[in-house]
Amino acid sequence: MTAKEYSAPRYYEVAFDLNRKAEVDFLEHCFKRYSRHRVRRILDIACGTGPHLFRLARRGYRMVGLDLSRENIAYVRDRAAALGLPVALHAADMTRFTLPEPVDAAICMQDSQGHLLTNEQILSHLAAVARALRPGGLYLFDRFIPSSWTNPARRWSWTRRRGKLIVRATFAALEAVNPVTQVFREDIDFEVVENGAMRRYRQHHLSRMVFPQELKALVALAGGLEFVQWFYGFKPHQVLERSKHPLMMIVVLRRR
């Protein structure tokens, strides 16, 4: 069985159930160092199946999840109920959402911001995040950035098991890069073995790279948020300027 559009949140959650401790430790470090007030309530934008949402909820934060996929939201709601973790969830577009009450911090992980393919969409997104944050609150996100135009493609493969379920995953990024629009293709391929049957799920979607100085210009143009710091890894000493060939940047912005 092959699906053109990936529609199995459980398999996605198993495939990406990686060790996120360093990432969550880093987020907490930034909350404590850069926020102008104590962080209690956090918005997870494009939360997917909740890899960061659940880990932060277990550390005592009040989590709010937002995702365009209603299937993902339903999956997170069911999983949160099973774990006894209270979370608020919203099925909404990251470029034009509103929340009933402000949050202390927001995150957008796994390069999910890359789904915004134009500057106009990025500006609309930043404005929506600024509206959702309390003054002095933080917005943290990660973005892929290439270190070469000549051969930028990246491919990773791995296998995850949970009980009798096996998910073999292949993820390819930075395929068919358009140097004018900065848009490229990402491919996800899951080979799933469960109860003796094998299924295959494939997803292809477009993403966009944004370079560091370009990002700073967009933040300044959007208004409402100020640049605080950026990094090339999930450790406080890994400041972006110190990396010669970064594969990602992790950005910290703050609500004015």
Rosetta silent file (secondary structure, phi, psi, omega in degrees, C-alpha in Angstrom):
SEQUENCE: MTAKEYSAPRYYEVAFDLNRKAEVDFLEHCFKRYSRHRVRRILDIACGTGPHLFRLARRGYRMVGLDLSRENIAYVRDRAAALGLPVALHAADMTRFTLPEPVDAAICMQDSQGHLLTNEQILSHLAAVARALRPGGLYLFDRFIPSSWTNPARRWSWTRRRGKLIVRATFAALEAVNPVTQVFREDIDFEVVENGAMRRYRQHHLSRMVFPQELKALVALAGGLEFVQWFYGFKPHQVLERSKHPLMMIVVLRRR
SCORE:     score description
SCORE:     0.000 S_00000001
   1 L     0.000  130.009  177.683    0.000    0.000    0.000 S_00000001
   2 E  -124.374  131.866  178.846    1.362    3.400   -0.958 S_00000001
   3 E  -113.189  128.646  178.294   -0.146    6.725    0.148 S_00000001
   4 L   -66.530  -37.620 -179.739    0.665    9.910   -1.727 S_00000001
   5 L  -114.923  131.057 -177.383   -0.090   11.996    1.337 S_00000001
   6 L   -70.683  124.669 -175.472    1.065   10.896    4.739 S_00000001
   7 L  -139.042   35.003 -179.331   -1.949   10.333    6.954 S_00000001
   8 L  -130.008   82.645 -176.642   -0.763    8.082    9.783 S_00000001
   9 H   -56.944  -32.991 -178.903    0.264   10.192   12.794 S_00000001
  10 H   -61.604  -44.706 -179.711    1.036    7.102   14.899 S_00000001
  11 H   -67.313  -38.378  177.248    3.751    5.923   12.493 S_00000001
  12 H   -61.907  -44.347 -179.425    5.151    9.431   12.244 S_00000001
  13 H   -62.253  -41.796  178.638    5.278    9.689   16.045 S_00000001
  14 H   -65.914  -45.663 -177.553    7.123    6.357   16.334 S_00000001
  15 H   -60.405  -38.032 -175.901    9.585    7.224   13.545 S_00000001
  16 L  -103.776   21.582  176.238   10.512   10.564   15.117 S_00000001
  17 L   -82.241   72.510 -176.390   10.490    9.366   18.736 S_00000001
  18 L   -99.827  171.872  177.774   14.125   10.366   19.143 S_00000001
  19 L   -74.154  108.384 -176.739   16.094   11.469   22.182 S_00000001
  20 L  -105.214   10.676 -174.027   15.047   15.116   22.559 S_00000001
  21 H   -57.784  -45.053 -178.560   16.524   15.757   26.001 S_00000001
  22 H   -62.186  -38.272  179.577   19.292   18.058   24.755 S_00000001
  23 H   -65.934  -45.374 -178.206   16.769   20.066   22.731 S_00000001
  24 H   -70.346  -37.189  174.638   14.351   20.479   25.637 S_00000001
  25 H   -58.920  -42.812 -179.598   17.195   21.300   28.052 S_00000001
  26 H   -64.991  -42.956  177.550   18.319   23.997   25.626 S_00000001
  27 H   -58.322  -45.765  179.221   14.799   25.432   25.339 S_00000001
  28 H   -62.671  -39.112  176.472   14.552   25.641   29.127 S_00000001
  29 H   -58.204  -45.786 -179.617   17.943   27.335   29.287 S_00000001
  30 H   -66.309  -39.440  177.374   16.755   29.997   26.846 S_00000001
  31 H   -56.352  -45.618 -175.574   13.480   30.483   28.731 S_00000001
  32 H   -74.359  -34.099 -175.412   15.398   31.190   31.929 S_00000001
  33 H   -84.569  -38.476 -168.459   18.131   33.326   30.383 S_00000001
  34 H  -108.948  -18.954 -179.816   16.310   35.453   27.817 S_00000001
  35 L   -73.998  147.545  179.292   12.660   35.783   28.853 S_00000001
  36 L   -86.126   -0.355  176.608   11.688   38.920   30.776 S_00000001
  37 L  -153.354  168.366 -178.400    9.362   36.911   33.009 S_00000001
  38 L   -65.620  134.725  179.905    8.931   33.337   34.187 S_00000001
  39 L   -90.196  118.421  177.714    7.795   30.964   31.445 S_00000001
  40 L  -119.797  -37.744 -173.916    4.791   28.892   32.464 S_00000001
  41 E  -118.585  126.002 -171.840    2.602   28.625   29.350 S_00000001
  42 E  -126.495  135.700  174.137    4.126   27.651   25.975 S_00000001
  43 E   -97.357  125.118  175.139    2.702   27.532   22.454 S_00000001
  44 E  -103.344  104.371 -176.997    4.059   24.744   20.231 S_00000001
  45 E   -84.737  136.314 -173.486    3.486   25.893   16.623 S_00000001
  46 L    53.901   53.758 -171.176    3.208   23.125   14.003 S_00000001
  47 L   -69.314  -17.322  179.698    3.341   20.723   16.925 S_00000001
  48 L    60.316 -129.022  178.267    2.815   17.640   14.735 S_00000001
  49 L   -92.969    8.304  169.337    2.498   14.569   16.950 S_00000001
  50 L    89.021   31.464 -178.452    3.927   16.445   19.928 S_00000001
  51 H   -61.287  -34.979  176.962    7.593   15.404   20.372 S_00000001
  52 H   -92.882  -35.098 -179.094    8.437   18.642   22.186 S_00000001
  53 H   -56.378  -49.109 -176.810    4.954   19.382   23.511 S_00000001
  54 H   -70.085  -37.396  179.968    4.782   16.220   25.625 S_00000001
  55 H   -66.800  -38.740  176.715    8.328   16.486   26.923 S_00000001
  56 H   -71.698  -36.711  177.460    7.765   20.061   28.072 S_00000001
  57 H   -61.253  -38.864  178.718    4.374   19.149   29.551 S_00000001
  58 H   -65.727  -22.805  178.005    6.067   16.447   31.635 S_00000001
  59 L   -88.828    5.765  172.955    8.380   19.143   33.018 S_00000001
  60 L   100.871    2.703  179.020    5.386   21.078   34.310 S_00000001
  61 L   -81.297  147.026  175.095    4.743   23.616   31.562 S_00000001
  62 E   -86.136  112.570 -170.451    1.189   24.385   30.471 S_00000001
  63 E  -100.385  142.264  172.996    1.255   23.503   26.798 S_00000001
  64 E  -123.156  124.139 -179.631   -0.762   24.829   23.887 S_00000001
  65 E  -107.688  138.820  178.711   -0.463   22.940   20.601 S_00000001
  66 E  -133.386  129.907  178.720   -1.241   24.379   17.164 S_00000001
  67 E  -153.156  147.955  179.241   -1.154   22.450   13.893 S_00000001
  68 L   -72.253  -27.356 -176.785   -2.792   22.731   10.486 S_00000001
  69 L   -83.969  118.924  176.290   -3.528   18.986   10.435 S_00000001
  70 H   -68.275  -28.764  176.455   -6.713   18.014   12.243 S_00000001
  71 H   -64.367  -42.367  177.211   -5.452   14.407   12.228 S_00000001
  72 H   -64.259  -43.394 -179.670   -2.368   15.470   14.202 S_00000001
  73 H   -61.583  -43.220  178.606   -4.465   17.491   16.650 S_00000001
  74 H   -63.431  -40.069  179.207   -6.794   14.522   17.232 S_00000001
  75 H   -64.047  -45.716  179.592   -3.797   12.227   17.773 S_00000001
  76 H   -64.332  -39.788  179.551   -2.189   14.605   20.288 S_00000001
  77 H   -61.192  -45.594  179.958   -5.512   15.052   22.103 S_00000001
  78 H   -65.621  -41.829 -179.190   -5.967   11.283   22.498 S_00000001
  79 H   -68.103  -39.377  178.039   -2.371   10.745   23.576 S_00000001
  80 H   -62.901  -41.454  178.486   -2.510   13.602   26.090 S_00000001
  81 H   -63.052  -41.511  179.675   -5.681   12.152   27.604 S_00000001
  82 H   -65.274  -33.185 -179.613   -4.046    8.718   27.898 S_00000001
  83 H   -88.204   -7.471 -178.460   -1.011   10.251   29.627 S_00000001
  84 L    69.917   32.700 -179.888   -3.123   12.479   31.891 S_00000001
  85 L  -108.381  119.593  179.130   -1.482   15.648   30.608 S_00000001
  86 L   -76.822  119.674  177.302   -3.726   18.721   30.243 S_00000001
  87 E  -134.673  149.385  174.015   -3.017   20.498   26.943 S_00000001
  88 E  -101.861  135.897 -173.438   -4.954   23.051   24.892 S_00000001
  89 E  -129.870  143.338 -178.830   -5.078   22.315   21.164 S_00000001
  90 E  -137.910  128.392  171.142   -5.949   24.363   18.076 S_00000001
  91 E   -91.102  108.346 -173.517   -6.224   23.319   14.431 S_00000001
  92 L  -159.105  161.238  177.680   -5.098   26.488   12.654 S_00000001
  93 L   -81.229  133.736 -177.113   -2.810   28.010   10.034 S_00000001
  94 L   -69.247  -10.303 -179.992    0.466   29.320   11.484 S_00000001
  95 L   -93.521  -10.609 -176.816    0.181   32.501    9.405 S_00000001
  96 L  -152.269   47.152  179.466   -3.163   33.721   10.759 S_00000001
  97 L   -99.016  157.738  171.913   -3.992   32.217   14.116 S_00000001
  98 L  -135.065  149.450  178.912   -5.227   33.879   17.290 S_00000001
  99 L  -113.233  150.996  179.092   -5.277   32.513   20.844 S_00000001
 100 L   -67.401  -24.904  176.466   -7.882   33.153   23.547 S_00000001
 101 L  -148.579  152.154 -175.125   -5.116   34.232   25.947 S_00000001
 102 L   -71.515  160.156  177.375   -1.423   35.090   25.516 S_00000001
 103 E  -113.504  163.988 -179.889    1.448   32.693   26.159 S_00000001
 104 E   -84.790  -26.163 -179.486    4.822   33.240   27.823 S_00000001
 105 E  -155.977  159.107  175.934    6.815   31.584   25.046 S_00000001
 106 E  -135.953  148.258  175.898    6.375   29.941   21.652 S_00000001
 107 E  -131.962  155.436  174.222    8.399   27.307   19.815 S_00000001
 108 E  -147.910  102.573 -168.494    8.379   25.985   16.229 S_00000001
 109 L  -109.620  172.512  178.423   10.686   22.997   15.816 S_00000001
 110 L    61.078   36.964  177.867   11.893   20.540   13.152 S_00000001
 111 L    55.778   28.886 -178.084   12.146   23.294   10.531 S_00000001
 112 H   -65.200  -24.246  177.658    8.357   23.499   10.418 S_00000001
 113 H   -65.788  -16.457  179.130    8.604   27.195    9.592 S_00000001
 114 H   -63.654  -16.949  177.259   10.016   26.062    6.248 S_00000001
 115 H   -67.919  -13.204  176.888    6.462   25.428    5.022 S_00000001
 116 L   -84.192  109.299 -167.975    6.178   29.210    4.619 S_00000001
 117 L   -94.358   -7.006 -179.703    7.315   29.614    1.022 S_00000001
 118 L  -131.869  159.959  175.362    7.177   33.416    0.606 S_00000001
 119 H   -60.908  -36.629 -179.545    8.324   36.466    2.534 S_00000001
 120 H   -61.936  -40.565  178.264    4.691   37.536    2.843 S_00000001
 121 H   -67.176  -39.876  178.427    3.814   34.290    4.615 S_00000001
 122 H   -63.522  -43.756  179.508    6.796   34.618    6.954 S_00000001
 123 H   -63.529  -41.232  178.043    5.845   38.191    7.845 S_00000001
 124 H   -63.910  -39.815  177.894    2.242   37.164    8.499 S_00000001
 125 H   -63.221  -48.096 -179.196    3.471   34.316   10.689 S_00000001
 126 H   -61.605  -37.223  177.258    5.777   36.541   12.733 S_00000001
 127 H   -65.258  -40.627  178.977    2.937   39.018   13.264 S_00000001
 128 H   -64.910  -40.313  178.089    0.640   36.215   14.477 S_00000001
 129 H   -64.502  -43.438  179.351    3.308   34.977   16.906 S_00000001
 130 H   -59.061  -40.366  177.914    3.869   38.500   18.242 S_00000001
 131 H   -64.313  -31.551 -175.796    0.120   38.824   18.911 S_00000001
 132 H   -80.713  -19.827 -175.308    0.137   35.522   20.794 S_00000001
 133 E   -91.917  146.375  167.529    3.055   36.395   23.104 S_00000001
 134 E   -69.570  150.687  173.103    3.078   38.418   26.271 S_00000001
 135 E   -54.467  132.892 -177.647    5.457   41.416   26.118 S_00000001
 136 E    88.172   -5.927  179.172    8.924   40.097   26.951 S_00000001
 137 E   -77.715  160.820 -173.073    7.981   36.561   25.896 S_00000001
 138 E  -106.204  152.000  169.552   10.202   34.431   23.674 S_00000001
 139 E  -127.292  118.656  179.597    9.867   32.781   20.285 S_00000001
 140 E  -118.258  136.025  177.801   12.362   29.972   19.522 S_00000001
 141 E  -152.817  159.487  175.953   12.580   28.044   16.268 S_00000001
 142 E  -116.911  150.664 -179.489   15.049   26.059   14.181 S_00000001
 143 E  -140.550  138.003  170.235   15.718   26.319   10.430 S_00000001
 144 E   -70.193  140.527  171.486   17.804   24.295    7.972 S_00000001
 145 L  -137.971  135.089 -178.994   20.464   26.340    6.196 S_00000001
 146 L   -82.266  148.682  174.517   22.785   24.987    3.464 S_00000001
 147 L  -100.605   -1.501  178.920   26.544   25.423    3.618 S_00000001
 148 L  -154.147  141.156  174.320   26.913   24.861   -0.155 S_00000001
 149 L   -86.017  -19.896 -170.869   24.865   25.520   -3.300 S_00000001
 150 L   -75.722  -37.278 -179.764   26.721   22.897   -5.330 S_00000001
 151 L  -147.891   68.291 -171.555   25.533   19.759   -3.525 S_00000001
 152 L   -82.245  -11.443 -172.601   23.141   20.736   -0.754 S_00000001
 153 L   -60.564  142.420  178.239   20.957   17.568   -0.665 S_00000001
 154 E  -130.488  140.929 -179.817   20.820   15.697    2.629 S_00000001
 155 E  -140.637  134.605  178.526   19.423   12.210    3.264 S_00000001
 156 E  -130.824  143.140  175.535   18.969   10.271    6.510 S_00000001
 157 E  -134.291  143.339  179.936   17.652    6.741    7.138 S_00000001
 158 E  -160.860  166.700 -179.832   16.844    5.003   10.425 S_00000001
 159 E  -128.276  135.623  176.620   14.636    2.322   11.999 S_00000001
 160 E  -125.655  143.386  178.893   12.459    2.607   15.089 S_00000001
 161 E  -124.165  143.312  171.630   10.619   -0.182   16.905 S_00000001
 162 E  -143.897  104.566 -173.792    7.760   -0.085   19.356 S_00000001
 163 L    63.676 -125.357  179.604    6.575   -3.494   20.440 S_00000001
 164 L   -91.710    1.293  179.423    5.820   -5.450   17.261 S_00000001
 165 E   -89.532  131.202  176.726    5.673   -2.313   15.153 S_00000001
 166 E  -123.520  129.009  176.640    8.697   -1.496   12.970 S_00000001
 167 E  -122.670  116.025  174.914    9.042    1.792   11.086 S_00000001
 168 E  -100.669  118.689 -172.418   11.913    2.200    8.625 S_00000001
 169 E  -115.845  142.748  170.908   12.169    5.875    7.729 S_00000001
 170 E  -130.653  128.204 -179.847   14.056    7.802    5.067 S_00000001
 171 E  -124.367  125.783  178.621   14.051   11.593    5.059 S_00000001
 172 E  -120.299  131.321 -179.515   15.560   13.643    2.234 S_00000001
 173 E  -126.593  161.896  177.131   15.902   17.423    2.384 S_00000001
 174 E    60.853   38.202  174.738   17.220   20.146    0.106 S_00000001
 175 E   -89.397  141.903  174.754   16.277   18.285   -3.079 S_00000001
 176 E    51.920   54.173 -178.092   15.848   20.266   -6.337 S_00000001
 177 E   -68.342  130.732  171.597   16.760   23.620   -4.808 S_00000001
 178 E   -96.313  111.876 -174.566   15.572   26.677   -6.730 S_00000001
 179 L   -70.010  -13.914  179.020   18.221   29.363   -6.031 S_00000001
 180 L   -85.581  -51.859 -179.397   15.823   32.188   -6.909 S_00000001
 181 L   -84.756  -16.514 -175.919   12.840   31.258   -4.748 S_00000001
 182 L    65.064   22.468  179.925   15.029   29.288   -2.245 S_00000001
 183 E   -97.330  141.268  178.566   12.366   26.581   -2.347 S_00000001
 184 E  -140.173  173.180 -178.910   13.301   22.885   -2.313 S_00000001
 185 E  -104.484  141.466  171.690   11.603   19.516   -1.991 S_00000001
 186 E  -117.261  138.304 -179.581   11.507   17.278    1.066 S_00000001
 187 E  -122.039  133.709  173.507   10.681   13.563    0.828 S_00000001
 188 E  -123.359  129.050 -178.852    9.594   11.265    3.648 S_00000001
 189 E  -128.705  119.752  177.102    9.344    7.524    3.042 S_00000001
 190 E  -113.479  127.416  169.008    8.053    5.117    5.704 S_00000001
 191 E  -107.200  112.911 -171.966    8.184    1.350    5.366 S_00000001
 192 E  -110.489  128.683  174.737    5.926    0.024    8.120 S_00000001
 193 E  -116.743  119.241 -178.227    5.776   -3.573    9.293 S_00000001
 194 E  -148.996  128.899  179.958    2.903   -4.355   11.665 S_00000001
 195 L    54.120   38.934  176.507    1.121   -7.620   12.411 S_00000001
 196 L    79.447   -3.147 -179.218    2.995   -9.338    9.607 S_00000001
 197 E  -109.988  145.503  178.776    1.840   -6.843    6.974 S_00000001
 198 E  -112.219  134.382  174.479    3.966   -4.199    5.277 S_00000001
 199 E  -126.268  156.088  177.143    2.727   -0.796    4.181 S_00000001
 200 E  -128.131  130.733 -179.538    4.573    2.070    2.572 S_00000001
 201 E  -120.810  132.684  179.619    3.791    5.733    3.124 S_00000001
 202 E  -129.762  140.743  176.009    5.314    8.542    1.101 S_00000001
 203 E  -135.714  134.982  175.576    5.042   12.294    1.442 S_00000001
 204 E  -127.325  129.153  176.562    6.537   14.972   -0.771 S_00000001
 205 E  -147.919  164.302  179.179    6.238   18.651    0.057 S_00000001
 206 E   -93.794  148.275  176.075    7.988   21.931   -0.612 S_00000001
 207 E  -139.841  166.262 -178.295   10.004   23.860    1.928 S_00000001
 208 E  -131.567  135.747  174.743   11.974   27.079    1.835 S_00000001
 209 L   -88.274  148.509  174.782   15.379   27.972    3.209 S_00000001
 210 L  -131.610  128.928 -178.457   16.029   31.355    4.793 S_00000001
 211 L   -83.995  155.717 -172.720   19.549   32.632    5.328 S_00000001
 212 H   -52.643  -53.355 -177.365   20.600   34.229    8.637 S_00000001
 213 H   -67.979  -32.411  175.137   20.879   37.883    7.567 S_00000001
 214 H   -62.252  -42.023  179.105   17.724   37.540    5.479 S_00000001
 215 H   -62.363  -44.482  178.285   15.904   36.287    8.570 S_00000001
 216 H   -57.995  -41.105  179.594   17.102   39.260   10.618 S_00000001
 217 H   -65.123  -39.567  179.034   15.771   41.612    7.944 S_00000001
 218 H   -66.943  -39.198  177.538   12.372   39.880    7.936 S_00000001
 219 H   -62.532  -44.496  179.041   12.141   40.089   11.735 S_00000001
 220 H   -64.125  -39.551 -179.307   12.922   43.802   11.627 S_00000001
 221 H   -67.808  -37.402 -178.590   10.375   44.341    8.843 S_00000001
 222 H   -67.374  -36.055 -176.345    7.633   42.442   10.672 S_00000001
 223 L    72.417  165.250  176.893    7.985   44.491   13.857 S_00000001
 224 L    88.505  -28.921  179.546    6.749   43.332   17.228 S_00000001
 225 E  -124.695  145.633  176.824    9.673   40.935   17.792 S_00000001
 226 E  -118.032  145.877  176.933   13.332   41.655   18.427 S_00000001
 227 E   -72.134  135.985  178.738   16.338   39.468   17.663 S_00000001
 228 E  -113.142  -54.985 -178.235   18.066   38.113   20.781 S_00000001
 229 E  -166.463  162.837  172.652   20.529   35.375   19.732 S_00000001
 230 E  -142.719  157.011 -172.816   21.045   32.452   17.369 S_00000001
 231 E  -138.674  164.121  175.998   22.881   29.128   17.572 S_00000001
 232 L  -110.315    3.418  177.347   23.961   26.260   15.297 S_00000001
 233 L  -160.651  174.034 -174.527   23.223   23.490   17.814 S_00000001
 234 L   -91.171   50.751  173.836   21.310   22.856   21.009 S_00000001
 235 L  -138.513  139.557 -173.771   24.048   24.010   23.371 S_00000001
 236 L   -58.579  -26.711 -177.958   24.397   27.546   24.801 S_00000001
 237 L   -85.569   -5.878 -175.455   28.004   27.951   23.612 S_00000001
 238 L   -89.370   64.375  179.489   27.217   27.054   19.979 S_00000001
 239 E   -70.453  138.583 -169.466   26.632   30.611   18.750 S_00000001
 240 H   -56.038  -39.715 -177.487   25.948   30.688   15.018 S_00000001
 241 H   -61.895  -18.661 -177.588   28.838   33.011   14.099 S_00000001
 242 H   -88.843   -1.037 -179.703   31.296   30.415   15.434 S_00000001
 243 L   -99.816  133.882  178.746   30.215   27.719   12.965 S_00000001
 244 L   -86.078  -34.135 -177.247   31.941   27.413    9.578 S_00000001
 245 L  -135.576   68.567 -177.270   29.487   24.969    7.968 S_00000001
 246 L   -71.976  146.068  174.050   26.182   25.078    9.852 S_00000001
 247 L  -101.720  -18.359  178.919   23.325   22.789    8.889 S_00000001
 248 E  -149.494  161.481  168.791   20.768   24.585   11.023 S_00000001
 249 E  -128.747  137.462  175.227   20.202   27.737   12.983 S_00000001
 250 E  -109.913  120.878 -168.545   18.223   27.960   16.212 S_00000001
 251 E  -111.385  139.297  175.086   16.860   31.461   16.661 S_00000001
 252 E  -115.962  117.762  174.085   15.702   33.301   19.798 S_00000001
 253 E  -115.106  159.665  179.882   13.344   36.263   19.336 S_00000001
 254 E  -135.082  139.813  177.205   11.582   38.295   22.013 S_00000001
 255 E   -68.351  129.199  179.920    8.281   40.174   22.029 S_00000001
 256 L   -68.669    0.000    0.000    8.875   43.896   22.321 S_00000001
